[in-house]
Amino acid sequence: MTSPEYKRLDLSVRDSQAFVDALVSPKAVDDRLRETVARYRETTEGEAADTARVCGATGTARSS
């Protein structure tokens, strides 16, 4: 058995603070993000169905 590989990301102090701020106080979801998610789902819907078929999944529920 092999151990998992981990990647390290070195951030500047400013980037580290921005990362923590985003985790602690995430921005509200706006229309732009909703539209982006909708486009992503439309473009990947066929791919997800193909993957489910190959893996033997019977169906998935997706909340909006």
N, C-alpha and C positions, 0 to 999 in steps of 0.2 A: 504494500500500500504506500502510495506516495503522499507527501504532505501537500496541502493546497498552496497555490501560489498567491502571494499577496503583492500588491503594488503600493508603493509609497508615493504620496503626492506632497511635495514641499511647497507650502504656501507662504507668501509674505505676511507680515503682521496685518496689513490692511485686508488682504484676501481672507485670512483666517477670521478676522472680525466680521467681514461681510457674510461669510459662510455661517458663522454662529448666529448672527442677527437674523438670517433667513430661516434658520431652524427654530429660533425662539419666537420670532414675530413674522410669520409668513404673510405675504401680501394676499389680499382678497382675490378670489377668482373673478376675472373680468370677462367681458364679451370676447375680447381678442383671444384669450386662452380657451374659452369654450369653443370658438370657431376652429382654433388650431386642433383641439382634441377631436372635434367632429370630422375634420378633414383627415386626420390620422386614422381614425376608425374606419372611414370610408375606404381609404387606400389600403388598409391592412386587413379588412374584413375577409377577403378571399384567402389571404395567406393564413389567417387564423383558422379558417374552416379546413383548409388543406392540412394544416398541422394537426388539428384535432382528429381528422380522418386517419392520418398516418399513425397517430398515437393511440387510436382506439377510443377517444373520448366520445361521449354520447351527446353532449350539449353543454353549453355554458350559459350562465345568467350574467347579464351585464347591467349594472345600475347606471342611470343617467345622472 
